[in-house]
Amino acid sequence: MKLSVLDQSPISEGSTPMEALKNSTRLAVEAERLGYHRIWFAEHHDSSGLASVSPEIMIAHVAAKTSTIHVGSGGVLLPHYSPYKVAENFNLLENLYPGRIDLGIGRAPGGMPGATWALNDGARRDLNDFPRKVRDLIGFLNDQLPEGHQYKTVRATPLAERLPEIYLLGSSDGSAGIAADIGTPFMFAHFINPHGGSEVVRSYRANYRPSEWFPEPKASVCIFAVCAETDEEAERQASTLRYWMLKAAQGKSVLLPTLEEAEHFVPSEWEHEQMKENETRMIVGNPQKVKRELENLAAVYQTDEVMILTNIFDFEAKLRSFRLIAKAFQTGTFY
């Protein structure tokens, strides 16, 4: 089974965005050594707790620091942008790092309404236009816009020898249906919505229309995971993730809390129920437990790839988590 990484460049209490971005780079280098298949960077706006606002810049930086791991976006929030400009960016990246660039595409706002208005410079964001934008983006990438298209004579140079590996990202059947109709791979965000994902992926496969670029359906799943040598230590480290997720659900953009703050937090009745619900969005435990549950998740989604997101306070513990998971699967080099 392939293991991959999603990183949002989370900022821990007492740290800085600069340190969070340095940590993301360290994580990518370590993930490559450990045999992880790909690392993607998220797009979040106007957030005091997440430093990854531009996946394209992160991709360029990290790809230059690595040599074999796939590097991509998780994802570019296409409704905000011109398909032409996104195609130029990713054709350029593909020329710089051939065969290693992934283009994950999302349709979420990636921030609060004020940020959405600012990103669109006050223009209204029309989600109904998303399928058209995806088609235009692919057309620009491979220089195959249909006859009669208003931009048929425009080329998204520098054209690359191959397409980046394109994924539509989603936590419901909306993006999955578009991916099936257009003919692209699909990544389900189980870490956002733990309900009904396997049914969404089954429907995606059943309704998949083969494309010239992706003749077969391909689906993956992403989940929060925290691993340590013992269940007790994993639970301790994951307490900061649980606290952070709870505050995020309340619409608060917060830094990752310290272990002391998380362990001494006393939830209200509503918060306790919310934290209980959040357990279905994550896997926490010792290496063999995490391995078993990741394999079970892959079986449920009928995929051979699982992407892991680990937002915890202690970055060294985060690195250990990825090392222990990789070692449990025997994917790479360990020392």
DRENBA-662110 format. One record per residue (C-alpha): residue number from 1; residue in three letters; x, y, z. Coordinates in nm, 4 decimals. Layout:
REM residues N
  resi  resn        px        py        pz
   NUM   ala         X         Y         Z
...
This chain:
REM residues 335
  resi  resn        px        py        pz
     1   met    0.0000    0.0000    0.0000
     2   lys    0.1220    0.3503   -0.0850
     3   leu    0.1460    0.6029    0.1973
     4   ser    0.1363    0.9760    0.1297
     5   val    0.1368    1.2995    0.3278
     6   leu   -0.0861    1.6073    0.3397
     7   asp    0.0600    1.9086    0.5199
     8   gln   -0.1109    2.2357    0.6129
     9   ser    0.2004    2.3936    0.7709
    10   pro    0.0295    2.4227    1.1109
    11   ile    0.1700    2.6779    1.3559
    12   ser    0.2229    2.5648    1.7141
    13   glu    0.1706    2.7841    2.0200
    14   gly    0.4902    2.9801    2.0859
    15   ser    0.6160    2.9261    1.7302
    16   thr    0.6013    3.1340    1.4099
    17   pro    0.4842    3.0923    1.0490
    18   met    0.8511    3.0878    0.9439
    19   glu    0.9184    2.7923    1.1725
    20   ala    0.6066    2.6126    1.0504
    21   leu    0.7234    2.6433    0.6898
    22   lys    1.0710    2.5203    0.7803
    23   asn    0.9055    2.2226    0.9488
    24   ser    0.7036    2.1495    0.6341
    25   thr    1.0275    2.1350    0.4369
    26   arg    1.1864    1.9051    0.6949
    27   leu    0.8792    1.6817    0.6811
    28   ala    0.9020    1.6548    0.3012
    29   val    1.2693    1.5577    0.3089
    30   glu    1.2011    1.2996    0.5781
    31   ala    0.8928    1.1661    0.3967
    32   glu    1.1017    1.1057    0.0863
    33   arg    1.3642    0.9149    0.2847
    34   leu    1.0942    0.7078    0.4510
    35   gly    0.9400    0.6026    0.1200
    36   tyr    0.6204    0.8071    0.1232
    37   his    0.4813    0.8319   -0.2278
    38   arg    0.3743    1.1973   -0.2372
    39   ile    0.3412    1.5078   -0.0216
    40   trp    0.0763    1.7702   -0.0853
    41   phe    0.0399    2.1205    0.0537
    42   ala   -0.2930    2.2790    0.1390
    43   glu   -0.4358    2.6221    0.0603
    44   his   -0.5832    2.8166    0.3537
    45   his   -0.6417    3.1904    0.3755
    46   asp   -0.6583    3.4469    0.6555
    47   ser   -0.5638    3.1821    0.9113
    48   ser   -0.3519    3.2530    1.2172
    49   gly   -0.2946    2.8790    1.2645
    50   leu   -0.2020    2.7537    0.9155
    51   ala    0.0861    2.8961    0.7108
    52   ser    0.0259    2.7163    0.3795
    53   val   -0.1529    2.9750    0.1649
    54   ser    0.0072    2.9048   -0.1739
    55   pro    0.0581    2.5388   -0.2718
    56   glu    0.2420    2.6369   -0.5893
    57   ile    0.5149    2.8177   -0.3963
    58   met    0.5454    2.5307   -0.1485
    59   ile    0.5699    2.2811   -0.4360
    60   ala    0.8509    2.4755   -0.6030
    61   his    1.0418    2.5120   -0.2770
    62   val    1.0028    2.1526   -0.1589
    63   ala    1.0613    1.9915   -0.4992
    64   ala    1.3964    2.1718   -0.5077
    65   lys    1.4878    2.0182   -0.1713
    66   thr    1.3909    1.6621   -0.2728
    67   ser    1.4549    1.4354   -0.5691
    68   thr    1.2041    1.1491   -0.5986
    69   ile    0.8870    1.2117   -0.3964
    70   his    0.5819    1.3473   -0.5800
    71   val    0.5026    1.7036   -0.4669
    72   gly    0.1642    1.8614   -0.5171
    73   ser   -0.1299    2.0730   -0.4111
    74   gly   -0.3955    1.9587   -0.1737
    75   gly   -0.5312    2.1590   -0.3334
    76   val   -0.5450    2.4634   -0.5573
    77   leu   -0.8887    2.6184   -0.4923
    78   leu   -0.9789    2.6683   -0.8563
    79   pro   -1.3003    2.8749   -0.8184
    80   his   -1.0815    3.1667   -0.7070
    81   tyr   -0.8503    3.1569   -1.0077
    82   ser   -0.8103    3.1669   -1.3826
    83   pro   -0.7640    2.8138   -1.5240
    84   tyr   -0.5108    2.9625   -1.7648
    85   lys   -0.2881    3.0967   -1.4879
    86   val   -0.3071    2.7710   -1.2903
    87   ala   -0.2126    2.5806   -1.6076
    88   glu    0.0867    2.8094   -1.6627
    89   asn    0.2028    2.7542   -1.3039
    90   phe    0.1784    2.3764   -1.3245
    91   asn    0.3252    2.3472   -1.6728
    92   leu    0.6197    2.5470   -1.5400
    93   leu    0.6499    2.3207   -1.2350
    94   glu    0.6258    2.0088   -1.4514
    95   asn    0.9071    2.1382   -1.6716
    96   leu    1.1207    2.2118   -1.3666
    97   tyr    1.0515    1.8776   -1.1943
    98   pro    0.9298    1.6378   -1.4656
    99   gly    0.7234    1.3422   -1.3528
   100   arg    0.6986    1.4587   -0.9906
   101   ile    0.4240    1.7222   -0.9890
   102   asp    0.0661    1.6568   -0.8721
   103   leu   -0.2228    1.8975   -0.9214
   104   gly   -0.4928    1.8474   -0.6611
   105   ile   -0.7938    2.0709   -0.7288
   106   gly   -1.0528    2.1778   -0.4725
   107   arg   -1.3654    2.3906   -0.4846
   108   ala   -1.3858    2.4935   -0.1171
   109   pro   -1.3408    2.8619   -0.0208
   110   gly   -1.0350    2.7901    0.1954
   111   gly   -1.1190    3.0649    0.4406
   112   met   -1.3859    3.2916    0.5822
   113   pro   -1.6135    3.5013    0.3517
   114   gly   -1.3939    3.8114    0.3765
   115   ala   -1.0955    3.6207    0.2395
   116   thr   -1.3089    3.4817   -0.0439
   117   trp   -1.4181    3.8301   -0.1463
   118   ala   -1.0595    3.9541   -0.1299
   119   leu   -0.9284    3.6623   -0.3376
   120   asn   -1.1901    3.7343   -0.6034
   121   asp   -1.1429    4.1112   -0.5740
   122   gly   -1.5107    4.1536   -0.4943
   123   ala   -1.6405    3.9430   -0.7827
   124   arg   -1.9009    3.6779   -0.7080
   125   arg   -1.7650    3.3217   -0.6863
   126   asp   -1.9853    3.0829   -0.8894
   127   leu   -1.9444    2.7183   -0.7884
   128   asn   -2.1638    2.6137   -1.0813
   129   asp   -1.8761    2.7196   -1.3062
   130   phe   -1.6349    2.4763   -1.1409
   131   pro   -1.6728    2.1851   -1.3923
   132   arg   -1.6102    2.4249   -1.6813
   133   lys   -1.3002    2.5585   -1.5087
   134   val   -1.1654    2.2056   -1.4546
   135   arg   -1.2170    2.1205   -1.8229
   136   asp   -1.0513    2.4430   -1.9337
   137   leu   -0.7585    2.3816   -1.6978
   138   ile   -0.6959    2.0368   -1.8436
   139   gly   -0.7359    2.1764   -2.1947
   140   phe   -0.4764    2.4441   -2.1267
   141   leu   -0.2374    2.1941   -1.9666
   142   asn   -0.2279    1.9659   -2.2694
   143   asp   -0.2970    2.2328   -2.5322
   144   gln   -0.6207    2.0635   -2.6391
   145   leu   -0.9006    2.3135   -2.5896
   146   pro   -1.2021    2.2202   -2.8062
   147   glu   -1.2679    2.3807   -3.1422
   148   gly   -1.4630    2.7021   -3.1060
   149   his   -1.3342    2.7703   -2.7527
   150   gln   -1.2776    3.1433   -2.7017
   151   tyr   -0.9165    3.0777   -2.5927
   152   lys   -0.8372    2.8068   -2.8471
   153   thr   -0.5404    2.9999   -2.9877
   154   val   -0.3908    3.0749   -2.6429
   155   arg   -0.1192    2.8412   -2.5124
   156   ala   -0.0290    2.7915   -2.1450
   157   thr    0.3445    2.7917   -2.2026
   158   pro    0.5873    2.6420   -2.1299
   159   leu    0.4037    2.3293   -2.2444
   160   ala    0.5234    2.0137   -2.0685
   161   glu    0.5811    1.6659   -2.2072
   162   arg    0.3228    1.5171   -1.9711
   163   leu    0.0320    1.6275   -1.7573
   164   pro    0.0770    1.6644   -1.3842
   165   glu   -0.1143    1.3908   -1.2028
   166   ile   -0.4540    1.5574   -1.1588
   167   tyr   -0.6885    1.4865   -0.8672
   168   leu   -1.0220    1.6371   -0.7763
   169   leu   -1.0539    1.6673   -0.3995
   170   gly   -1.3737    1.6503   -0.2012
   171   ser   -1.5629    1.5464    0.1102
   172   ser   -1.8970    1.4759   -0.0595
   173   asp   -2.0400    1.3418   -0.3825
   174   gly   -2.0173    1.6803   -0.5578
   175   ser   -1.6534    1.6785   -0.6624
   176   ala   -1.6610    1.2992   -0.6972
   177   gly   -1.9359    1.3287   -0.9580
   178   ile   -1.7406    1.5898   -1.1501
   179   ala   -1.4255    1.3750   -1.1362
   180   ala   -1.6208    1.0770   -1.2701
   181   asp   -1.7775    1.2821   -1.5482
   182   ile   -1.4548    1.4522   -1.6606
   183   gly   -1.2365    1.1455   -1.6038
   184   thr   -0.9806    1.2326   -1.3350
   185   pro   -0.8590    1.0658   -1.0149
   186   phe   -1.0415    1.1563   -0.6917
   187   met   -0.9267    1.2025   -0.3320
   188   phe   -1.1865    1.1755   -0.0538
   189   ala   -1.1237    1.3911    0.2546
   190   his   -1.2192    1.1496    0.5324
   191   phe   -1.0406    1.3840    0.7750
   192   ile   -1.3147    1.6406    0.7006
   193   asn   -1.6171    1.4143    0.6583
   194   pro   -1.5964    1.0584    0.7956
   195   his   -1.9464    0.9620    0.6808
   196   gly   -2.0441    0.8050    0.3507
   197   gly   -1.7063    0.8302    0.1853
   198   ser   -1.6893    0.4699    0.0721
   199   glu   -2.0304    0.5050   -0.0970
   200   val   -1.9142    0.8233   -0.2682
   201   val   -1.6045    0.6469   -0.4001
   202   arg   -1.8082    0.3453   -0.5179
   203   ser   -2.0404    0.5792   -0.7080
   204   tyr   -1.7389    0.7593   -0.8563
   205   arg   -1.6010    0.4301   -0.9880
   206   ala   -1.9385    0.3094   -1.1171
   207   asn   -2.0008    0.6322   -1.3099
   208   tyr   -1.6458    0.6942   -1.4279
   209   arg   -1.6110    0.8071   -1.7886
   210   pro   -1.2597    0.7193   -1.9147
   211   ser   -1.0605    1.0138   -2.0428
   212   glu   -0.7636    1.0298   -2.2756
   213   trp   -0.5418    1.1162   -1.9800
   214   phe   -0.6852    0.8812   -1.7166
   215   pro   -0.8474    0.5749   -1.8753
   216   glu   -0.9201    0.4083   -1.5395
   217   pro   -1.0764    0.5458   -1.2194
   218   lys   -0.8340    0.6066   -0.9360
   219   ala   -0.9443    0.6967   -0.5843
   220   ser   -0.7565    0.7668   -0.2619
   221   val   -0.8477    0.8734    0.0906
   222   cys   -0.6956    1.1148    0.3444
   223   ile   -0.7242    1.0857    0.7234
   224   phe   -0.5724    1.2310    1.0408
   225   ala   -0.3272    0.9899    1.2056
   226   val   -0.1041    1.0052    1.5125
   227   cys    0.1352    0.7223    1.5963
   228   ala    0.3735    0.6672    1.8877
   229   glu    0.5546    0.3728    2.0454
   230   thr    0.2599    0.3129    2.2817
   231   asp   -0.1120    0.3826    2.2680
   232   glu   -0.0758    0.6010    2.5771
   233   glu    0.1863    0.8272    2.4198
   234   ala   -0.0075    0.8462    2.0937
   235   glu   -0.3189    0.9528    2.2854
   236   arg   -0.1162    1.2152    2.4713
   237   gln    0.0212    1.3662    2.1518
   238   ala   -0.3189    1.3480    1.9824
   239   ser   -0.4766    1.5529    2.2626
   240   thr   -0.3426    1.8650    2.0910
   241   leu   -0.5035    1.7600    1.7613
   242   arg   -0.8364    1.6959    1.9341
   243   tyr   -0.8326    2.0368    2.1027
   244   trp   -0.7330    2.2098    1.7779
   245   met   -1.0078    2.0315    1.5796
   246   leu   -1.2665    2.1356    1.8376
   247   lys   -1.1709    2.5023    1.8121
   248   ala   -1.1690    2.4811    1.4321
   249   ala   -1.5264    2.3431    1.4448
   250   gln   -1.6226    2.6528    1.6422
   251   gly   -1.4957    2.8724    1.3603
   252   lys   -1.1784    2.9753    1.5414
   253   ser   -0.8420    2.9965    1.3696
   254   val   -0.6087    2.8870    1.6479
   255   leu   -0.2501    2.7786    1.6950
   256   leu   -0.1833    2.4168    1.7873
   257   pro   -0.2112    2.4133    2.1681
   258   thr    0.0596    2.2925    2.4017
   259   leu    0.0342    1.9458    2.5530
   260   glu   -0.0280    2.1018    2.8929
   261   glu   -0.3149    2.3149    2.7627
   262   ala   -0.4746    2.0254    2.5780
   263   glu   -0.4402    1.7779    2.8642
   264   his   -0.5932    2.0194    3.1154
   265   phe   -0.8839    2.1203    2.8929
   266   val   -1.2253    2.0298    3.0383
   267   pro   -1.4864    2.0174    2.7595
   268   ser   -1.8478    2.1161    2.7976
   269   glu   -2.1148    1.8579    2.7195
   270   trp   -2.1428    1.9830    2.3603
   271   glu   -1.7656    1.9903    2.3198
   272   his   -1.7391    1.6376    2.4574
   273   glu   -1.9881    1.5127    2.1975
   274   gln   -1.8057    1.6981    1.9222
   275   met   -1.4731    1.5467    2.0275
   276   lys   -1.6338    1.2027    2.0316
   277   glu   -1.7597    1.2571    1.6772
   278   asn   -1.4132    1.3708    1.5686
   279   glu   -1.2678    1.0334    1.6673
   280   thr   -1.4093    0.8926    1.3432
   281   arg   -1.1876    1.1353    1.1501
   282   met   -0.8596    1.0035    1.2917
   283   ile   -0.6473    0.7001    1.3704
   284   val   -0.4422    0.7099    1.6916
   285   gly   -0.2238    0.4405    1.8468
   286   asn    0.0895    0.2287    1.8397
   287   pro    0.2459    0.1302    1.5050
   288   gln    0.0690   -0.2024    1.4633
   289   lys   -0.2694   -0.0549    1.5566
   290   val   -0.2252    0.2347    1.3146
   291   lys   -0.1069    0.0002    1.0386
   292   arg   -0.4080   -0.2260    1.0887
   293   glu   -0.6546    0.0625    1.0859
   294   leu   -0.4961    0.2261    0.7800
   295   glu   -0.5190   -0.1066    0.5961
   296   asn   -0.8828   -0.1401    0.7042
   297   leu   -0.9550    0.2119    0.5792
   298   ala   -0.7909    0.1338    0.2451
   299   ala   -1.0012   -0.1823    0.2166
   300   val   -1.3227    0.0091    0.2879
   301   tyr   -1.2359    0.2644    0.0191
   302   gln   -1.0946   -0.0037   -0.2131
   303   thr   -0.7755    0.1930   -0.2672
   304   asp   -0.4055    0.1164   -0.2542
   305   glu   -0.3112    0.4652   -0.1293
   306   val   -0.3838    0.6481    0.1947
   307   met   -0.2783    1.0061    0.2632
   308   ile   -0.1980    1.1041    0.6220
   309   leu   -0.2399    1.4416    0.7931
   310   thr   -0.0813    1.4898    1.1384
   311   asn   -0.1463    1.8218    1.3105
   312   ile    0.0019    1.8004    1.6596
   313   phe    0.1912    2.0496    1.8764
   314   asp    0.5275    1.8722    1.8980
   315   phe    0.6922    1.8645    1.5547
   316   glu    0.9530    1.6089    1.6629
   317   ala    0.6691    1.3816    1.7747
   318   lys    0.5067    1.4418    1.4348
   319   leu    0.8233    1.3258    1.2584
   320   arg    0.8371    1.0188    1.4847
   321   ser    0.4770    0.9413    1.3981
   322   phe    0.5544    0.9340    1.0267
   323   arg    0.8700    0.7286    1.0891
   324   leu    0.6856    0.4695    1.2960
   325   ile    0.4078    0.4344    1.0397
   326   ala    0.6573    0.3972    0.7553
   327   lys    0.8543    0.1402    0.9516
   328   ala    0.5378   -0.0566    1.0261
   329   phe    0.4765   -0.0758    0.6501
   330   gln    0.8494   -0.1189    0.5723
   331   thr    0.8370    0.1486    0.3038
   332   gly    1.1775    0.3165    0.3183
   333   thr    1.5102    0.3753    0.4877
   334   phe    1.5301    0.3789    0.8685
   335   tyr    1.8058    0.4785    1.1053
